[in-house]
């Protein structure tokens, strides 16, 4: 049975950091690919637009105002989801970069 040397421990941490970066990066890409183009959000936006048009045609000011607020909330939800996806993608790249930098520092030190 071998003991855990400091170098082995550092390499395990670096590998875990790199794998965490890969998972975070893939998660960000998946959020960007699937969550921002959700079918339900598109349906909600379409129905809200129709509701606003009907309110304008029938001269119902409250209906138009509420439909406008709903459209704004839908747009904000899409922007928030996109922001989360971009954040996860950038965080994943940074984690993978940090792991590579640590490996380079270990190799440079000649341990």
C-alpha positions as CSV (number, residue, x, y, z in Angstrom):
1,X,0.0,0.0,0.0
2,X,1.5,3.3,-1.0
3,X,1.4,6.5,1.0
4,X,-0.1,9.7,-0.3
5,X,2.8,12.0,-1.2
6,X,2.4,15.8,-1.5
7,X,3.0,15.6,-5.3
8,X,0.3,12.9,-5.6
9,X,-2.1,15.0,-3.6
10,X,-1.4,18.1,-5.7
11,X,-2.0,16.1,-8.9
12,X,-5.3,14.8,-7.6
13,X,-6.4,18.3,-6.8
14,X,-5.3,19.6,-10.3
15,X,-7.2,16.7,-12.0
16,X,-10.3,17.4,-9.9
17,X,-10.0,21.1,-10.8
18,X,-9.7,20.4,-14.5
19,X,-12.7,17.9,-14.4
20,X,-14.8,20.5,-12.5
21,X,-13.9,23.0,-15.2
22,X,-14.9,20.6,-17.9
23,X,-18.3,19.9,-16.2
24,X,-18.9,23.6,-15.6
25,X,-18.1,24.4,-19.2
26,X,-20.3,21.7,-20.6
27,X,-23.1,22.8,-18.3
28,X,-22.8,26.4,-19.5
29,X,-22.9,25.3,-23.1
30,X,-26.0,23.2,-22.5
31,X,-27.8,26.1,-20.7
32,X,-27.0,28.3,-23.7
33,X,-28.1,25.7,-26.2
34,X,-31.3,24.4,-24.6
35,X,-32.6,26.8,-22.0
36,X,-32.6,30.1,-23.9
37,X,-34.4,28.6,-26.9
38,X,-37.1,26.9,-24.8
39,X,-40.3,26.1,-26.7
40,X,-42.4,27.2,-23.7
41,X,-40.8,30.6,-23.6
42,X,-41.5,31.2,-27.3
43,X,-45.1,30.1,-26.9
44,X,-45.6,32.4,-24.0
45,X,-44.1,35.3,-25.9
46,X,-46.3,34.6,-28.9
47,X,-49.5,34.3,-26.8
48,X,-48.6,37.5,-24.9
49,X,-48.1,39.4,-28.2
50,X,-51.5,38.2,-29.4
51,X,-53.1,39.2,-26.1
52,X,-51.6,42.7,-26.4
53,X,-52.8,43.0,-30.0
54,X,-56.3,42.0,-28.9
55,X,-56.2,44.6,-26.1
56,X,-55.2,47.3,-28.6
57,X,-57.9,46.3,-31.0
58,X,-60.6,46.3,-28.3
59,X,-59.2,49.4,-26.6
60,X,-58.6,47.7,-23.2
61,X,-55.7,49.6,-21.6
62,X,-55.2,47.3,-18.6
63,X,-54.9,44.3,-20.8
64,X,-52.2,46.0,-23.0
65,X,-50.3,47.1,-19.9
66,X,-50.3,43.6,-18.3
67,X,-49.3,42.0,-21.6
68,X,-46.5,44.4,-21.9
69,X,-45.3,43.6,-18.4
70,X,-45.5,39.9,-19.2
71,X,-43.4,40.4,-22.3
72,X,-40.8,42.3,-20.4
73,X,-40.7,39.6,-17.7
74,X,-40.2,36.9,-20.4
75,X,-37.4,38.9,-22.1
76,X,-35.7,39.4,-18.7
77,X,-36.0,35.6,-18.0
78,X,-34.3,34.8,-21.3
79,X,-31.5,37.4,-20.6
80,X,-31.0,35.9,-17.1
81,X,-30.7,32.4,-18.5
82,X,-28.3,33.5,-21.1
83,X,-26.2,35.3,-18.5
84,X,-26.1,32.2,-16.3
85,X,-24.9,30.1,-19.4
86,X,-22.2,32.6,-20.2
87,X,-21.1,32.8,-16.6
88,X,-20.8,29.0,-16.4
89,X,-18.9,28.8,-19.7
90,X,-16.4,31.4,-18.6
91,X,-16.0,29.9,-15.2
92,X,-15.3,26.5,-16.8
93,X,-12.7,27.9,-19.0
94,X,-11.0,29.7,-16.1
95,X,-11.0,26.5,-14.0
96,X,-9.5,24.5,-16.8
97,X,-6.9,27.3,-17.4
98,X,-6.0,27.3,-13.7
99,X,-5.5,23.6,-13.7
100,X,-3.2,23.8,-16.7
101,X,-1.3,26.7,-15.1
102,X,-0.8,24.6,-12.0
103,X,0.5,21.7,-14.0
104,X,2.9,24.0,-15.8
105,X,4.1,25.4,-12.5
106,X,4.7,21.9,-11.2
107,X,6.7,21.0,-14.3
108,X,8.6,24.2,-14.2
109,X,9.6,23.5,-10.5
110,X,10.8,20.1,-11.6
111,X,9.1,18.2,-8.8
